Amino acid sequence: MLCRLSEDEFLYTAGSGNWLAWQFSKGTWNAEISDISPDQFIFGVQGPQSLHVLEKATGQSLRDIAFNHSRHAELAGIPLRVLRTGISGELGYELHGAAEHASTIWSAVAEAGAGFGLRLLGFGSQSVQHIEAGIATNGLDYMPAAGITPGAPTQFRHRPIGGSFVPAAFTDYFRKPGELGWGPRKAVPAHDFIGRAMSINVHATISLGVIAPGHATPGTEVTVLWGRPGTPSAKSGPRSPRCRSSRTTAAPTSPAFDRTTPCPTCMNGVHVV
């Protein structure tokens, strides 16, 4: 996400900040770049009640903020930036501010959200929300072409690639837009699931997957292999690799509703796509 703070100042937020800095170092720009991560907090407030929670917390209307737009506001007398965006497929916002005020802002939002059923979740919930919303996640459901550039270690350094798909080459993890649900679905290869997560909303293990077109018709029963092929399935111990087969049903990832745009009257409705 790139926010314009002033005429010549921008704020970039993403997990690939190190890769951006590497790219910046390879060019000649009339600009300077600095990592302000230790000095800033970013809190996400997601869901159909997010607007009501933040309006109560800030004591002002935030309905003028368009999708992927931001502006300044105050919460508990502390200046911050409110960005309307999200990764849950629902109406959502982010709060950006100085790290020294993080605890105060967190507590104020939690107090304001108590009457709206707000749940306090950690960073690990982000990937779960992606899967629930059918949003393919960079580094989890696919690898971008940047993965084969010299700067790739600055972006993909936190965890090894997992899942049941065993590639012949790193480029086998690349995906076309159609495979990710971002366009016509043509020439989809028979790749298996890569990531999974436990959803507290549907109370089940869920995952995104890319499978052969012949098995992709909604309602088709398929067998999914969890784990790494070639590893034992009978070993014991909490860290032993296991391969397990699970029966499941193919379903489309495209959401039936667009929950990111609130009803202009009540700011709480959903619109059928």
C-alpha positions in Angstrom: 0.0 0.0 0.0 1.3 3.4 -1.0 -0.1 6.5 0.8 0.7 10.0 -0.3 1.4 12.0 2.8 2.2 15.3 1.1 3.3 16.7 -2.3 6.7 14.8 -2.2 6.4 12.4 0.7 5.0 8.9 0.5 4.5 6.0 2.9 4.9 2.4 1.7 3.6 -0.4 3.9 4.0 -4.1 3.0 5.9 -7.2 4.0 8.2 -6.6 1.1 9.7 -3.4 2.4 13.2 -4.8 2.4 12.8 -5.8 -1.3 11.6 -2.3 -2.1 14.7 -0.8 -0.4 16.9 -3.2 -2.5 15.1 -2.1 -5.7 15.6 1.6 -4.7 19.3 1.0 -4.2 19.7 -0.2 -7.8 18.4 3.1 -9.4 19.3 6.8 -9.5 16.4 8.7 -8.0 15.8 12.2 -6.8 14.6 10.8 -3.5 15.6 9.3 -0.2 14.3 6.2 1.5 14.2 5.3 5.2 12.8 2.4 7.2 10.5 3.8 9.9 9.0 0.4 10.9 10.3 0.6 14.5 8.7 4.1 14.9 5.3 3.2 13.7 2.3 1.0 14.5 -0.3 -0.3 12.1 -3.5 -1.8 13.5 -6.3 -3.3 11.4 -9.9 -3.0 12.3 -11.9 -5.3 9.9 -15.5 -6.3 9.5 -19.0 -4.9 9.0 -18.9 -3.1 12.3 -15.4 -1.6 11.8 -16.8 1.8 10.8 -19.0 2.1 13.8 -16.2 1.0 16.1 -13.8 3.6 14.8 -16.4 6.4 14.7 -17.1 5.8 18.3 -13.4 5.7 19.1 -12.6 8.9 17.3 -15.8 10.7 18.0 -16.1 11.8 14.3 -17.5 10.6 11.0 -15.1 8.7 8.8 -17.6 8.1 6.0 -15.8 10.5 3.7 -12.8 8.1 3.3 -13.1 6.3 0.0 -11.7 2.8 -0.5 -7.8 2.8 -0.5 -7.8 6.5 0.6 -6.7 7.9 3.9 -6.7 11.0 6.0 -5.6 12.4 9.4 -7.8 11.9 12.4 -7.5 11.9 16.2 -8.1 9.2 18.7 -7.8 9.8 22.4 -6.3 13.1 21.5 -3.5 11.4 19.6 -3.0 12.2 15.9 -3.0 9.3 13.5 -3.9 8.3 9.9 -7.0 6.3 9.0 -6.7 4.2 5.9 -9.8 2.5 4.5 -8.4 -0.9 3.2 -8.3 -4.4 4.3 -7.5 -8.1 3.7 -10.6 -9.7 5.0 -13.1 -9.1 2.1 -15.1 -7.0 4.5 -15.3 -3.3 5.1 -12.1 -2.5 7.0 -9.6 0.2 8.1 -6.0 0.5 9.2 -4.8 2.9 11.9 -1.2 4.3 11.4 0.6 6.2 14.1 3.6 6.7 16.3 4.8 3.6 18.1 4.9 5.4 21.4 1.1 5.7 21.3 0.4 2.1 20.2 -0.7 0.8 23.6 -3.1 3.8 24.2 -4.7 3.5 20.7 -5.1 -0.3 21.0 -6.8 0.0 24.4 -9.1 2.8 23.1 -10.2 0.8 20.1 -10.7 -2.3 22.2 -12.9 -0.3 24.6 -14.9 1.3 21.7 -15.4 -2.1 20.1 -16.6 -3.9 23.2 -20.2 -3.2 22.3 -19.9 -4.2 18.7 -18.4 -7.7 19.3 -14.8 -6.7 18.5 -12.4 -9.6 18.8 -8.7 -8.9 19.5 -6.6 -11.0 17.1 -2.9 -11.2 16.3 -0.9 -11.0 13.1 -1.4 -14.6 12.4 -5.1 -13.9 11.7 -4.1 -12.0 8.5 -3.5 -15.1 6.4 -6.7 -16.7 7.7 -8.7 -13.7 6.6 -7.1 -13.9 3.2 -8.2 -17.5 2.7 -11.7 -16.8 4.0 -12.1 -14.0 1.5 -10.6 -16.0 -1.4 -7.6 -13.7 -1.7 -4.4 -15.3 -2.9 -1.5 -14.4 -0.6 2.0 -13.5 -1.9 4.4 -16.1 -0.6 1.7 -18.5 0.6 -0.5 -19.3 -2.4 1.9 -18.3 -5.1 5.4 -16.8 -5.6 5.8 -13.6 -7.6 8.4 -13.3 -10.5 10.4 -11.2 -8.1 11.4 -14.5 -6.4 14.1 -15.1 -9.0 15.7 -11.6 -8.9 18.9 -11.0 -6.9 16.9 -9.1 -4.3 14.6 -12.1 -3.5 16.3 -13.0 -0.2 15.3 -9.6 1.2 11.7 -10.4 0.5 11.4 -14.2 1.1 13.6 -14.9 4.1 11.2 -15.7 6.9 10.0 -19.3 6.2 10.5 -22.1 3.8 7.8 -22.9 1.2 5.5 -25.7 2.4 2.6 -27.6 1.1 2.0 -30.8 -0.8 3.1 -29.5 -4.2 6.7 -30.5 -5.1 8.0 -28.4 -7.9 10.7 -29.3 -10.5 11.8 -25.6 -10.4 11.1 -22.5 -8.3 9.2 -21.1 -11.3 6.6 -23.8 -10.9 5.3 -21.7 -7.9 4.4 -18.9 -10.3 0.7 -18.3 -11.0 -1.1 -16.7 -13.8 -3.9 -14.1 -13.0 -6.5 -16.6 -14.1 -5.3 -19.2 -11.7 -5.7 -16.8 -8.8 -9.2 -15.9 -9.8 -8.2 -12.5 -11.2 -9.2 -13.3 -14.8 -10.3 -16.0 -17.2 -9.4 -19.5 -15.9 -7.6 -21.1 -18.8 -4.8 -23.6 -19.0 -4.8 -24.2 -15.2 -2.2 -26.8 -14.3 -2.8 -29.7 -11.9 -1.2 -28.1 -8.8 -2.2 -29.0 -5.3 -2.8 -26.9 -2.3 0.0 -24.9 -0.8 -1.2 -23.2 2.4 -3.9 -23.8 4.9 -5.3 -22.2 8.1 -7.8 -22.8 10.8 -10.8 -20.4 10.5 -12.4 -19.3 13.7 -15.4 -18.2 11.6 -16.2 -21.4 9.8 -14.7 -23.6 12.6 -12.8 -25.7 10.1 -9.5 -26.0 8.3 -9.7 -24.1 5.0 -7.3 -23.6 2.2 -7.0 -22.1 -1.3 -6.0 -24.4 -4.1 -5.2 -24.7 -7.8 -6.4 -27.9 -9.4 -6.9 -29.3 -12.9 -10.0 -27.8 -14.7 -11.6 -31.3 -14.9 -11.8 -31.4 -11.1 -12.6 -27.7 -10.5 -16.4 -27.8 -11.1 -18.0 -26.7 -7.8 -19.3 -29.7 -5.9 -16.7 -32.1 -7.3 -15.3 -34.4 -4.6 -11.5 -34.5 -4.6 -8.8 -36.0 -2.4 -6.2 -33.6 -1.0 -2.8 -34.7 0.1 -1.5 -32.7 3.1 2.2 -32.8 3.7 5.2 -33.6 1.6 5.1 -36.5 -0.8 7.8 -39.1 0.0 7.8 -38.5 3.7 6.5 -41.2 6.1 3.0 -41.0 7.3 3.4 -43.4 10.2 6.2 -41.7 12.2 5.4 -40.5 15.6 6.4 -37.4 17.4 5.2 -33.7 17.4 7.8 -32.7 14.7 7.6 -35.7 12.4 6.6 -35.0 8.8 3.3 -36.6 7.9 1.3 -37.0 4.7 -2.4 -37.3 5.1 -5.2 -37.6 2.6 -8.4 -35.6 3.1 -11.7 -35.8 1.2 -13.0 -32.4 0.3 -15.2 -30.6 -2.2 -14.2 -28.1 -4.8 -15.7 -24.6 -4.5 -15.1 -21.3 -6.2 -13.1 -18.6 -4.3 -15.0 -15.7 -5.8 -17.1 -14.2 -3.0 -20.9 -14.0 -3.5 -21.0 -10.5 -2.0 -18.9 -7.4 -2.1 -18.6 -6.5 1.5 -16.0 -3.8 1.1 -18.5 -1.2 0.0 -21.0 -0.2 2.8 -24.5 0.9 2.1 -24.5 4.7 1.7 -27.4 5.1 4.0 -26.5 2.8 7.0 -22.9 2.1 6.1 -23.5 -1.5 7.1 -25.0 -3.3 4.2 -23.6 -5.6 1.6 -24.0 -5.5 -2.2 -24.5 -8.5 -4.5 -21.9 -8.6 -7.2 
